[in-house]
Amino acid sequence: MYSRLVLLLCLNYGVVVEVLGQNSLGSRLLDLGQHNVFPESVTLSGFSSGGTFAQQLQISYSSLFSGIASFSHAYYRCGPGNGTEADYDNACTIVGNNPVAYDPDRALADIRRYEREGVIERTRNLRNKKLYLYAGSRSSFFNLDQSLGAIRVYEPLIQNIDAIKIRVQDAEQLLPTANFGRACRLNAQNSFFLGNCGFSGAYEALQFLLGDAIKQPPAPLRPNPRNFLRFDQTEFFYGIEGNGDHFMDTIGYIYVPRQCYQRRCFLHLYFHGCLTGREFNGTRHLVNSGYLELAEANDLIVLAPQAVGTGPGGENEIGCWDTYGLTGPNYVATQLGAQVTVVRNILTRILGGDGFQRQNPSQGQSTLNGIGGY
């Protein structure tokens, strides 16, 4: 239902796009290599399903990431996890028909269970880690309880209220920008789910996560096409458990400022949302998101892995990240998840060496009988 509603709305809007050299940005394909980054300051963020996926990746490998930002999202492990979009909609969105929302305490209970089973890293790694949340009160897909349910999941794990920043705005379902798209309160589906909200969500989030190391980009600055590269994601499609499905695109993006070849830089992962990946919009969402200017103005590498949909008639027509069990019952909530595994493989290459061994390998591979503890 979520995907059908989005597709219907998109057909009713013309497309207005501001892109920088769409034919040149992302035109070079490379074999991804190692980069000199600060390993203790790797951060991640995402929009919509990408925001939820970012939470699931961080909780799976909590020792790796120093902070996270999530925009217009649901929370970690929301819903039954049975791979059926309608059931996820009913439990975790306002698109569904279920009047009783999923309880974040159930997600927190799952985290405790996964930790005991050794399929996520120890939750003590999350203490004092920074969390930035953005939610729009006009969202067509998530109400505030659903988006801010992440607080109930994370606060007992972070155990430091000063490490959490929340912005609630009179906004639709979107990623906020300083100057791109329609007014923040209006539907943003004709501008790649980017809204002109009077501030850059990318900057506000990264400045909170990394502090004074992140500076506001000057107004005229635009991304350098030579620094925006495509890489082959297919070489990272290994080690996938379950049915082998992963719904990852063949191509991913990475933005590397020139100075990051000469000195150590920060690494940030950004995950697109539904209908905003390469499959649907090319680089338009990413180019206009504010993340690339931020990278160019700072010592910041931005990695943007890409997911794909199932095609017409499937359970994920619109290219969302797997937040409801499409890739199998272990989906992305743990280290067993297919998409988590692919992104882990990519990070292994960038950081150099395998820093992703399971925390309790002596326990072997845990077989989870469904997700949600019921």
BELSUL-V901799 format. One record per residue. SS is DSSP state (~ for helix, > for strand, _ for the rest). PHI is phi in degrees with one decimal (999 if undefined). Layout:
{{SS,PHI} {SS,PHI}}
This chain:
{{_,999} {~,-55.2} {~,-67.5} {~,-65.4} {~,-64.5} {~,-63.6} {~,-62.2} {~,-64.3} {~,-64.8} {~,-63.9} {~,-68.4} {_,-93.0} {_,-126.4} {_,-76.1} {_,-104.0} {_,-113.1} {_,-134.1} {_,-116.8} {_,-126.0} {_,-103.8} {_,55.2} {_,-54.6} {_,-80.6} {_,-107.3} {_,-64.4} {_,73.5} {_,-86.0} {_,-91.5} {>,-104.9} {>,-132.2} {_,-84.4} {_,-63.9} {_,-121.2} {_,-76.9} {_,-127.1} {_,-86.9} {>,-123.2} {_,-76.6} {~,-68.6} {~,-87.6} {~,-131.3} {>,-80.5} {>,-122.0} {>,-150.0} {>,-156.2} {>,-167.4} {>,-110.4} {_,56.5} {~,-61.6} {~,-67.3} {~,-67.8} {~,-69.6} {~,-61.7} {~,-58.3} {~,-62.1} {~,-70.0} {~,-67.6} {~,-63.5} {~,-68.6} {~,-65.4} {_,-126.8} {_,-69.1} {_,-75.1} {_,-82.3} {>,-102.8} {>,-89.5} {>,-171.7} {>,-144.1} {>,-128.8} {>,-134.6} {>,-115.2} {_,48.6} {_,-134.6} {_,-99.2} {_,-112.9} {_,-49.5} {_,59.1} {_,-78.1} {_,92.4} {_,-72.9} {_,68.8} {_,-101.2} {_,83.0} {_,-104.8} {~,-60.6} {~,-61.7} {~,-67.9} {~,-65.6} {~,-57.0} {~,-63.7} {~,-87.9} {~,-128.0} {_,-132.4} {_,-92.8} {_,-76.7} {_,-76.6} {_,-107.7} {_,-80.0} {_,-74.6} {_,-107.9} {_,-73.6} {_,-64.3} {_,-93.1} {~,-58.4} {~,-63.8} {~,-69.7} {~,-65.2} {~,-64.0} {~,-63.2} {~,-63.6} {~,-58.7} {~,-61.5} {~,-68.6} {~,-60.8} {~,-64.2} {~,-63.0} {~,-80.9} {_,77.2} {_,-104.0} {_,-133.5} {_,-73.9} {_,-62.5} {~,-69.1} {~,-62.9} {~,-63.8} {~,-85.3} {_,-59.7} {_,67.6} {_,-72.1} {>,-84.2} {>,-132.3} {>,-115.9} {>,-124.2} {>,-126.1} {>,-140.7} {>,-102.3} {_,-72.4} {_,-102.0} {_,-53.0} {_,-78.8} {_,-125.4} {_,-130.5} {_,-82.4} {~,-65.2} {~,-61.6} {~,-70.6} {~,-71.4} {~,-83.7} {~,-59.4} {~,-60.0} {~,-63.8} {~,-67.2} {~,-78.5} {~,-85.7} {~,-57.6} {~,-65.7} {~,-92.5} {~,-73.9} {_,59.3} {_,-156.9} {~,-63.4} {~,-71.1} {~,-90.1} {>,-118.6} {>,-124.8} {>,-127.7} {>,-125.5} {>,-109.9} {>,-131.0} {_,-73.6} {_,-140.6} {_,-82.8} {_,-76.5} {_,-167.0} {>,-101.6} {>,-73.9} {>,-127.1} {_,-79.8} {_,-156.5} {_,-115.2} {_,95.9} {>,-79.8} {>,-56.6} {_,-56.3} {_,-81.4} {_,-97.7} {_,-57.6} {_,-107.9} {~,-72.3} {~,-88.1} {~,-127.0} {_,62.3} {_,59.2} {>,-113.8} {>,-124.9} {>,-81.8} {_,-110.4} {_,82.6} {_,-157.8} {_,-91.9} {~,-62.7} {~,-59.8} {~,-66.9} {~,-59.7} {~,-66.8} {~,-68.3} {~,-66.6} {~,-69.4} {~,-72.5} {~,-115.1} {~,73.0} {~,-67.5} {~,-66.1} {_,-103.9} {_,-107.5} {_,-64.9} {_,-64.6} {_,-64.1} {_,-54.1} {_,-76.4} {_,-67.1} {_,-126.7} {_,-61.7} {_,-90.0} {~,-54.7} {~,-70.0} {~,-93.4} {>,-102.9} {>,-125.0} {>,-97.3} {>,-132.2} {>,-80.0} {_,-79.8} {~,-65.3} {~,-71.0} {~,-104.8} {_,-88.1} {_,-140.3} {_,73.9} {_,-85.6} {_,-94.2} {_,76.4} {_,-82.3} {_,85.7} {_,-71.4} {_,-139.0} {_,53.3} {>,-104.6} {_,-67.4} {_,-78.0} {>,-127.1} {>,-124.1} {>,-122.1} {>,-144.5} {>,-112.4} {_,-123.7} {_,-58.6} {~,-57.9} {~,-66.5} {~,-78.0} {~,-86.1} {_,-105.3} {_,-144.5} {_,-70.2} {>,-131.0} {>,-79.5} {>,-118.9} {>,-128.2} {>,-102.9} {>,-122.2} {>,-112.4} {_,-63.5} {_,-105.9} {_,-62.2} {_,63.8} {_,-122.3} {_,-84.7} {~,-56.3} {~,-56.4} {~,-105.6} {~,-124.2} {_,58.6} {_,-101.0} {~,-61.8} {~,-62.4} {~,-67.0} {~,-62.6} {_,-99.6} {_,-77.4} {_,99.1} {~,-70.2} {~,-75.0} {~,-60.8} {~,-62.0} {~,-64.6} {~,-64.0} {~,-83.2} {_,-131.7} {_,-84.0} {>,-138.5} {>,-96.3} {>,-111.5} {>,-102.9} {>,-129.3} {_,-60.1} {_,-125.0} {>,-104.0} {_,-132.2} {_,-91.0} {_,-92.8} {_,92.5} {_,-56.5} {_,86.3} {_,-85.4} {_,-80.1} {_,-146.9} {_,-67.6} {_,-110.0} {_,69.4} {_,-74.6} {_,-70.4} {_,-75.2} {_,-109.8} {_,-138.8} {_,97.6} {_,-63.1} {_,-89.4} {_,126.8} {_,-64.5} {_,-95.0} {_,12.9} {_,-111.1} {_,-78.2} {_,-139.0} {_,-65.0} {_,-79.7} {_,-65.0} {~,-63.7} {~,-71.3} {~,-58.7} {~,-62.7} {~,-63.6} {~,-66.4} {~,-57.7} {~,-62.6} {~,-63.8} {~,-65.3} {~,-57.3} {~,-65.4} {~,-65.8} {~,-80.2} {_,84.1} {_,84.7} {_,-96.3} {_,-98.3} {_,-121.1} {_,-64.2} {_,-60.3} {_,-66.4} {_,-122.4} {~,-62.2} {~,-66.4} {~,-79.5} {_,74.5} {_,-83.3} {_,-82.0} {_,-98.7} {_,-90.6} {_,-89.4} {_,78.9} {_,-131.0} {_,117.2} {_,69.5} {_,-149.0}}
